[in-house]
Amino acid sequence: MPVSSDRASRALPESERISRWPLTMMWWASCSAIAYLFLGVQLAVQSGTVNALVGMVVAAFVMGGLGAILAPYSLRNGASSSVLSRLMFGRRGGAVPTLILSVTLLYYAVFEGAVVATAVVKVWPRLDYGLAALIVVLYSAPLSIGSVQNFLNKLNAILLPFYLLGLVLLVVLSIKNHGYSGAWLHVGGSQSLSFSGCWNCFVPYFGTLALAMITMDIARFGKAEHVRYHARFNFGVPFYLATYLPAGAVGILIVQLTSRAHISDTSVVDACLQLLGGAGGLLWITVTQTRINSANFYVATVNLQAFLEEALSLRLAKPVCAGLVGIAAFLFMRSTDILATILVAVHYLGIILVAWVGVAVAHVVGAGRQPEGEQTHELEWSGLVAWLVGVAIGMALGLLNGVPGTLAAPATFLAAALVYRTVYLQAGAPARAGLTE
């Protein structure tokens, strides 16, 4: 099946859709991010292991519920997050969240790439970190150039067993070498299960709602007749449980057993290299990060491509956009202590995208199952006002300490959704006629 284009700026026709298993492998690349090991450890240190684990489970159900709402929309219409942004914010206004999604996925690509580069330097100390970062970018960025339908799903299907085997080996070897201790359930001191502790651990996962936008960018490749399977399993609760819980629990366990005296920003990398050996640990880290970065670079590239086309009427080939993403990733890896800033970045990048998801959920639920026509206005103020109100509320709460600060992401989502439905309904929903390219 020849594939003409997978540009994010257009709806994907039925002729370019793929079957259930390839799409499942394409999407489940996201589950192997070592960022979830890091996040689990940091939340356990801050709020206690039990609260962190409960927060992961609650987040999985919430994120899975949102995925079950947004994925069917893209499966039926072939619409990416960029296409939906144009409908909600106008032809020009829709370019802004497209750019933000590209930047966010660039950040994730930088984080995952920095993990590999850090591991390389730890195994070969004489190698300069900058050179290691360059090598990572040079082999990662080209992965986004090929047809996602014909390449990424095959790559991720091959690499998935290595990720799962590595997680099992990390647990087995850590217990074999250091002995099992229930102390990993008490990381973070004597903090017991509490609503505030669980809430503080749920919020950072909720801040990763970029996954909801990526859901649409990947779900559009699926066939409409597979809506039930993808909504309930592939993009639903099972995916998020398998993504958050095993990685978070394994990260907490191995770090506690191997770094009892001091848990640092690189403790996860140190534990992997220690348990699997220098070469084995580096191989596993590289394999897992290749899986997730294939998706990171792809989404960052096609959304940059869509932004340039929508905002500047500039149509650049995918290899050129991939090169721009790669250059930016290398510069960020060289200039930012990315491993120490994951919670801060997830918080502030998340607020902007959480507002988008709030508007999107309100729009999709309101549109129901009816196809929609192409947006003809340059700016759609009902969407833009709702988005900006949500962002403003989230940023304002995010600057506060204590409980108000933890309400930033949920308040952003609710405010954006409520304002959009109020303004949108008062203005009168425009007639819908079917997605056009």
Disulfide bonds with the S-S distance in Angstrom:
none
